[in-house]
Amino acid sequence: MRWALVKVCLAVTAMVVVAFAVPLGLVIKEMARDRAFSNAERQAAAVAPALSITTERDQLEKVVASAGSDAGVAVHIPSADGRAAVDIGRSRAAGKDIATVRKLGRASTTEVPGGFTLLSPVAVSSGAIAVVEVFVPESEVSNGVGTAWAVLAGVGVALIVGSVAVADRLGVRMVQPAQRLVEGAHELGEGKLGARVPEEGPTELRLAAVAFNSMADQVVQLLANERELAADLSHRLRTPLTVLRLNAASLGEGPAADQTRAAVAQLEREVDTIIRTAREAKPQTAAAGPGAGCDAAEVVRERMAFWSALAEDEGRKWRVAGADRPVRIPVARADLAAALDALLGNVFRHTAEGTAFAVDLHNGEDAVIVLVSDAGPGILDPEAAMARGRGSGSDGSTGLGLDIVRRLAESTGGDVRIGSSVLGGTEVRIWIQLDGRARPPGGRGHRSVRRRRRAVAR
């Protein structure tokens, strides 16, 4: 916007300067020419009275000398009454031009080498027509024209430079509020809820800044209300959880009772985490710093130990691969556990009893891949499933489960893909980046993962 305004102002000022300077320069040139020929006419007029009185050569030479420069004035008297023609001074005009002026009886100008000549007819005492010739040098015709053009050019350049400077200042005054508005929008988009824009600049930009600040305040208020609502709704779960915990305590001893009590305790912890996260001003899943994260292999073993009891009850075969050695990832332990529980819960919820499933963990140079696969009927439309996984929760969809998984992967620069598994059903791949750089699908890491999956299947 700034440079566009400068270019427009430059073009307009240049056109205005040309429109006024060129005609003014031509007028000055014409005025210099008129001034030179006016001086020549005065010199010719100074000689005319003497010609009307006498035609003596000596007297006329004195008159010519007193009229100005004898090198610039010449007198041509024709022969009459037996007297020979008299020519005084240096003649530059052609004889035919002099004869034409004498015949027509009116003054004229002709171009000669080095300038112009003014030929003025004058009647002498004998009744003949003499011609006074005044030479006007080219330098006198153009005297002062070059200086005038230089002054006009300097004034034009000064006007253009001044207009560009003024346009640049105006552009800065307009662009800076717009840049601050853009920076504020970027900051708000990055989650900096305190971003505000100074209400400065032109009227339109001030109104835009007021609207932006009002929108930012509304966003902050809406997020605060949302957090309070989530905390309140989560707090309502404490009462039924307390009843469940008391009932679980009365189940006695045994694997099923221990598993139920562990599930109730985990559910209480998750509800407490939701309440604390909702009360905080920043999300729980913030960017992991150096040394943060968890051991993915340990989390996989822990969650598979939890789901294995239910798998045995339903007659499902299950398998874990790649979780025998530590695998560090930049993801919080609770987030990875929630993602695995969401995927495994989908397996139990959307496949028949007895359907096998597997969890594979692959550790690469710059990424870790978690594969959850099953031998169920599969997902007919993976893209629609991912779209539904963004929060619609409609019947037959994966609800919020895939949304939890997607947000976990994207927080590291990775992604989530749904495909066909080697077991014949659905495979959900969680790509977790270790260096924060997203790798395009189908690269070397994908080929190595497919080779490992085939090896595990064999």
Phi, psi and omega in degrees: 000319182298310182289328176297318178295320178296317180296318179297315180296321178298315181295315182295315180296319179298317179295320179295317179298315180296319183296329181261324185288318183295309176299322179295321177296320177295322177296318179297319178298317180293323178295321178296321179294315179297322180296318180295317182286333174294320176297320179295322179294324178294322177295319179294322180292333179289334181272334186301317180300322180293324180294328180286346182259314186218157175237017179290136185296315183297315181294320180293325178296322176295320180296316180297319180295322180285340181285338181163225179275124180291344178280346182252349182242134177225150180235134181237110181249126182284165178286141180198146178055038178081001178267146180283160177294144181242130176235118181245133179087175181276124181263134179243339181281153178286152181299324181292326177293320178295318179296322180296316180296318179297323182286316183280332178078022176222154185289154177205162177241143178227151179270131179231165177303126179089000179160219183225160174235140174257120180254115184240122180282142179221134178278130179266175184295333180280356182093351178282168181253115174266161180236125176263124182251123178241124180273130178245107181296154178299324180297326179285326178295322182259018182296124179084352182291316180300318178296318180297318178296321179296319179296317179297319179297318178297318178296319179297316178297318179298319178297318181295314180298317179296318179294322178295318179297316179295317179297322179296317178296319177295321178297319177298318180297329179274323187283321184301313175299324178294320178296318177297325178295318178296315179298319178297321178295319177297315180298318179295322177294332178277001177099004177277091188290346178273005181292127176223161184242132176298137182273076184230172175095195179299167185301315182297318180288326175297318178296321178295320178295319177298317179295320179296313180298321177296318178297317180298319177298319179294321178298315178300317180294318179296319179294320178297317178296323180294318179296318179295320179295317178296319179295318180295316179295320179292325181294332179293342179282347184297322182296308177296331177293322178297319178297316179299318181296319179295318179294322179293328180292338182266008181282347181089209182253164179132160182300318182295319180293318179297320179294321179295315179297321178295321179294320179294320179295319178295321179297321177297319179296319180295319178296318177298320178296319179297318181295315180296318181295320180293328181283337183282158180277342181239153181296157179288323184271065176283169182298133182283134178269186180298132180085352180278168178118203183206175175268107183297323181297319180295319180295319179297315180296320181295314182289326177291327175296325179290313184280346183294327180296316178293326178295320179294322178297325182265004177071034180264137172273138181222160183211144175235133180225143176083004182256023182268354178221156185298140177224105181277135177225152181277053182227140178296146183300317181295324180292316179295320178296320179295322179293316179296318179297323179295316181290316180292326176296324176296323179298313181289330185279326189248006175235157182286160177298144182091355179283128181284157176210164183209154175232122180243138179239122182240126182253113178256186181291317184234009181204155174239133182243129175249122181247124174245114184233158179216172180254027181280196183286346180086177179250121184293322183233089182299322181296318178294324178296319178293322178295318177293330180292352179276014167126004182286319178066027180287167182297137179084353180267175178276001174062224182273354184300308180293333178293321176297316181295317182298314181296325177296313181293316183291338177293341177256359185093008180265201180205179179231134178230145177247131180210196179265137183265165177290345177278351178103353181247227184264145174231126176250122181253124175255114179262113181251114180283139178267336183249003178081002179256123180288134178260133180297143180300148176086008182280196184296323180298324180292320180294319180295324178296316181297322178296319179295320180297318180294323180294318180296319181297323178290000000 
